[in-house]
């Protein structure tokens, strides 16, 4: 159980393009979803947290207008990288968790999206 | 500020040997400590986790040892296999449940 599906797995596009990444919890309701960014050979850095039906909470230094997050249902969150540039190239990973707010349920991760901006 | 420090950065172990990865934390508000395994091009997969009210947890070949007073915890992989070769991350979750902080990762290579 606790499967998280992320799509697409890889995107290559031109500079200036907006890219949407989907994160779905397949067998549970994910009231909270998280978006991470991972550079090569580095750890995961949290970008933002979203609770279903409310605005995402962004970490310091993450531009909310650049990285649009929508968590419209209990099984789907999307991350849109707007007007992407080469420096946005990275591995983006989502995770999902049962329970609102205070909850120490484990996070279950998707397989990531490799974004390459030319 | 690196709240969870992980060592070593890389580790080479012979098949059948024991792999040991260590983590230390500073924030006493952490109260859930998972370990994740990540293969190249994949997301992290939850391996094993522990809460601070126990000192050890074992699942198959994987054991977490937890020292609350020292604010340290470690992952032991017994009878290491080439298929265990991956990057391992320790992590710590705050008691509000809204912030999972990762260690820097350990790249493990198990030689046949």
Interface residues (C-beta under 8 A of the other chain):
Chain A: X4 X6 X32 X34 X41 X42 X43 X44 X46 X49 X93 X95 X99 X101 X102 X103 X104 X105 X106 X107 X108 X109 X110 X111 X112 X114
Chain B: X31 X32 X34 X36 X41 X42 X43 X44 X45 X46 X49 X51 X89 X93 X95 X96 X97 X98 X99 X100 X102 X103 X104 X105 X107
